[in-house]
Amino acid sequence: MKIAIIGSGAYGLAMTKVLSENPLNELIIWTESSENIPKLKDSEYLNKIIPGYQLPKGIKITDSYEKALKNIDIIFIMVAAQYVGKVAYEMKKYYEKNMHIVLCSKGIDQESLDFVSEVVLKHIQTKKLAVLSGPSFAVDMAAGEPVGLAKATLSRKTKKALKEIFKDSTVKLHYTDDILGIEICGSIKNVIAIASGMIAGMGYSESTQVFLINEALHDIKVLIKHLGGNPRSILSFAGVGDLLLTCSSKKSRNYSLGFIIGSKSLAEGEKYLKNNTVEGYYTVKSIYALIRRKRIKIPIINTIHRILIHGEDPSILIDYLMTKNKKPKE
């Protein structure tokens, strides 16, 4: 099948490597600037993104949506959540009804408070849409490590197409029809990872981190139920699986940001943000606004928002854990 990878960041490059292992797949990468094209062919540049990475042979690269989407079967959108709307708007000029869209972007649009699948569907009307989410660092995927992802779609044809392109790969897909639940899990885990990093940065043990993760699982389950998803999605690769990975590793930029804030200060964390895209930082603003609009009480989101946006001391995370059943401070 012909596959377009929209986004040339670490995860896009890792997915390219995985899908290139199937000889029946033909891939093209879209990148936002013509200046990136020679860089993506340079080993030294690629190794700064993913250590040891080499672009597979035969991969085409373009900065043109028209060229990227010409005669394509499957489109993987792999840009940061805040750019999904712009990408979908540009894509719709060249999108054809036979094309499948796979979303690997995670998060909530800060203006509309829509999840990324809803953002895409505002621009492109299609039933052939899927969301992929789960515990998978780009460096591990690129290295050929076995990983598991949740595959959420309502389309049988898209489900079949994904099964074909990932055939005999190191990625195992578990199917679900709960697109919303998987998106909620994939978005919120980045926010929780920041909190977990803060706890580690303050010098607390793994036991306390797991305490946080366990409480977060309950809060996420409540959120999924209130927003209309299937609460059982918390048990998927995108739920507990991704939480365990992202909340416990310095490979995660969300965890790393939290660790800096917990061990140093919010000011030092803001310096880190200037040089790194940290999805959870942007998601906490939008998810906080969403639960306020929906009048849903999610104490952990309120607590993390108070730290990141209002500059309160990270130690209030411990207060949250020890007094969780009390009415949360707004």
LINWO-V902721 format. One record per backbone hydrogen bond with DSSP energy under -0.5 kcal/mol. CO is the residue of the C=O (numbers start at 1). NH is the residue of the N-H. E is the energy in kcal/mol with one decimal. If there is no record, write none. Layout:
co->{CO | CO}
nh->{NH | NH}
e->{E | E}
This chain:
co->{1 | 1 | 2 | 2 | 3 | 3 | 4 | 4 | 5 | 5 | 6 | 9 | 10 | 11 | 12 | 13 | 14 | 15 | 16 | 17 | 18 | 19 | 21 | 22 | 26 | 27 | 28 | 29 | 30 | 33 | 34 | 34 | 35 | 36 | 38 | 39 | 41 | 42 | 43 | 44 | 45 | 45 | 46 | 46 | 50 | 56 | 60 | 62 | 63 | 64 | 65 | 66 | 67 | 69 | 73 | 74 | 74 | 75 | 75 | 76 | 76 | 77 | 77 | 80 | 81 | 83 | 84 | 85 | 86 | 87 | 88 | 90 | 91 | 91 | 96 | 100 | 101 | 101 | 102 | 102 | 103 | 106 | 107 | 109 | 114 | 115 | 115 | 116 | 117 | 118 | 119 | 119 | 120 | 120 | 123 | 124 | 127 | 128 | 129 | 130 | 131 | 133 | 134 | 137 | 138 | 139 | 140 | 141 | 147 | 149 | 150 | 150 | 151 | 151 | 152 | 154 | 155 | 156 | 157 | 158 | 159 | 160 | 161 | 162 | 164 | 166 | 170 | 170 | 172 | 173 | 174 | 176 | 177 | 178 | 179 | 180 | 181 | 182 | 183 | 184 | 185 | 187 | 187 | 188 | 188 | 189 | 190 | 191 | 192 | 193 | 194 | 195 | 196 | 197 | 198 | 199 | 200 | 205 | 206 | 207 | 208 | 209 | 210 | 211 | 212 | 213 | 214 | 215 | 216 | 217 | 218 | 219 | 220 | 221 | 222 | 223 | 224 | 224 | 225 | 229 | 230 | 231 | 232 | 233 | 234 | 236 | 236 | 237 | 239 | 240 | 241 | 242 | 243 | 245 | 249 | 252 | 253 | 254 | 255 | 256 | 257 | 258 | 259 | 260 | 260 | 265 | 266 | 267 | 268 | 269 | 270 | 271 | 272 | 272 | 276 | 277 | 278 | 278 | 279 | 280 | 281 | 282 | 283 | 284 | 285 | 286 | 287 | 288 | 289 | 290 | 291 | 291 | 296 | 298 | 298 | 299 | 300 | 301 | 302 | 303 | 304 | 305 | 305 | 306 | 307 | 313 | 314 | 315 | 315 | 316 | 317 | 318 | 319 | 321 | 323}
nh->{3 | 26 | 73 | 74 | 5 | 28 | 6 | 76 | 7 | 30 | 78 | 13 | 14 | 15 | 16 | 17 | 18 | 19 | 20 | 21 | 21 | 22 | 23 | 25 | 3 | 60 | 5 | 62 | 7 | 36 | 37 | 38 | 39 | 40 | 41 | 42 | 43 | 46 | 47 | 48 | 48 | 49 | 49 | 50 | 53 | 59 | 29 | 31 | 65 | 68 | 69 | 70 | 70 | 72 | 100 | 4 | 76 | 77 | 102 | 6 | 78 | 104 | 105 | 83 | 84 | 87 | 88 | 89 | 90 | 91 | 92 | 93 | 94 | 95 | 99 | 75 | 103 | 130 | 77 | 104 | 132 | 81 | 116 | 113 | 109 | 118 | 119 | 120 | 121 | 122 | 122 | 123 | 123 | 124 | 125 | 126 | 129 | 101 | 154 | 103 | 152 | 150 | 136 | 141 | 142 | 143 | 145 | 144 | 172 | 174 | 133 | 152 | 153 | 176 | 131 | 156 | 159 | 160 | 161 | 162 | 163 | 164 | 165 | 166 | 167 | 169 | 147 | 172 | 149 | 175 | 151 | 153 | 179 | 182 | 183 | 184 | 185 | 186 | 187 | 188 | 189 | 190 | 191 | 191 | 192 | 193 | 194 | 195 | 196 | 197 | 198 | 199 | 200 | 201 | 202 | 204 | 203 | 209 | 210 | 211 | 212 | 213 | 214 | 215 | 216 | 217 | 218 | 219 | 220 | 221 | 222 | 223 | 224 | 225 | 226 | 227 | 228 | 229 | 228 | 231 | 233 | 234 | 235 | 236 | 240 | 239 | 241 | 242 | 243 | 244 | 245 | 246 | 247 | 248 | 252 | 256 | 257 | 258 | 259 | 260 | 261 | 262 | 263 | 264 | 265 | 269 | 270 | 271 | 272 | 273 | 274 | 275 | 275 | 276 | 278 | 279 | 281 | 282 | 283 | 284 | 285 | 286 | 287 | 288 | 289 | 290 | 291 | 292 | 293 | 294 | 295 | 296 | 298 | 301 | 302 | 303 | 304 | 305 | 306 | 307 | 308 | 309 | 310 | 312 | 311 | 316 | 317 | 318 | 319 | 320 | 321 | 322 | 323 | 324 | 326}
e->{-0.6 | -3.1 | -2.5 | -2.0 | -0.5 | -2.0 | -0.7 | -3.2 | -1.1 | -3.1 | -2.9 | -2.3 | -2.3 | -2.5 | -1.9 | -2.0 | -2.2 | -2.7 | -1.8 | -0.6 | -1.1 | -1.2 | -0.7 | -2.1 | -3.3 | -1.7 | -2.9 | -2.4 | -2.0 | -1.3 | -0.9 | -0.6 | -0.7 | -2.4 | -1.0 | -1.7 | -0.6 | -2.4 | -2.4 | -0.7 | -0.9 | -0.8 | -0.7 | -3.0 | -2.1 | -1.2 | -3.0 | -2.5 | -0.5 | -2.3 | -2.2 | -0.5 | -0.6 | -1.3 | -2.7 | -2.6 | -0.5 | -0.6 | -3.5 | -3.4 | -0.7 | -2.5 | -0.8 | -2.3 | -1.3 | -2.3 | -2.9 | -2.2 | -2.0 | -2.5 | -1.8 | -0.8 | -2.1 | -1.1 | -2.2 | -3.1 | -0.5 | -2.5 | -2.9 | -0.6 | -2.7 | -0.5 | -1.2 | -1.8 | -3.0 | -0.8 | -1.8 | -2.3 | -2.2 | -1.0 | -0.5 | -0.6 | -1.4 | -2.8 | -0.5 | -0.8 | -1.6 | -2.8 | -0.6 | -3.1 | -2.8 | -3.5 | -1.0 | -2.3 | -2.7 | -1.1 | -2.4 | -1.6 | -2.8 | -2.5 | -1.7 | -0.6 | -0.6 | -2.2 | -2.4 | -0.5 | -2.2 | -2.4 | -2.3 | -2.4 | -1.7 | -1.9 | -2.1 | -1.7 | -1.1 | -2.1 | -2.3 | -0.5 | -2.8 | -0.5 | -3.4 | -1.8 | -1.5 | -2.0 | -2.2 | -2.6 | -2.2 | -2.5 | -1.9 | -2.7 | -1.9 | -0.9 | -0.7 | -0.6 | -2.3 | -2.1 | -1.2 | -1.5 | -2.6 | -2.3 | -2.0 | -2.1 | -2.1 | -2.8 | -2.0 | -2.0 | -1.5 | -1.6 | -2.6 | -1.8 | -2.1 | -2.5 | -2.7 | -2.0 | -2.6 | -2.1 | -1.2 | -1.8 | -2.9 | -2.1 | -1.9 | -2.1 | -2.7 | -2.1 | -2.3 | -2.0 | -0.6 | -2.8 | -0.9 | -0.7 | -2.5 | -1.7 | -2.0 | -1.7 | -2.4 | -0.6 | -1.6 | -1.5 | -2.4 | -2.3 | -1.7 | -2.8 | -2.3 | -1.4 | -1.5 | -2.5 | -2.2 | -2.1 | -2.6 | -2.1 | -2.2 | -2.9 | -2.5 | -2.4 | -0.7 | -1.7 | -2.2 | -1.2 | -1.6 | -1.8 | -1.0 | -0.6 | -1.0 | -0.8 | -0.7 | -0.6 | -1.1 | -1.0 | -2.5 | -2.1 | -0.7 | -1.5 | -3.3 | -1.5 | -1.9 | -2.2 | -2.5 | -1.7 | -2.1 | -2.5 | -0.7 | -2.6 | -0.8 | -1.0 | -1.7 | -2.3 | -2.4 | -2.4 | -1.9 | -1.4 | -2.7 | -2.4 | -1.0 | -2.1 | -0.9 | -2.1 | -2.2 | -1.0 | -1.3 | -2.3 | -2.1 | -2.2 | -1.5 | -0.6 | -1.9}
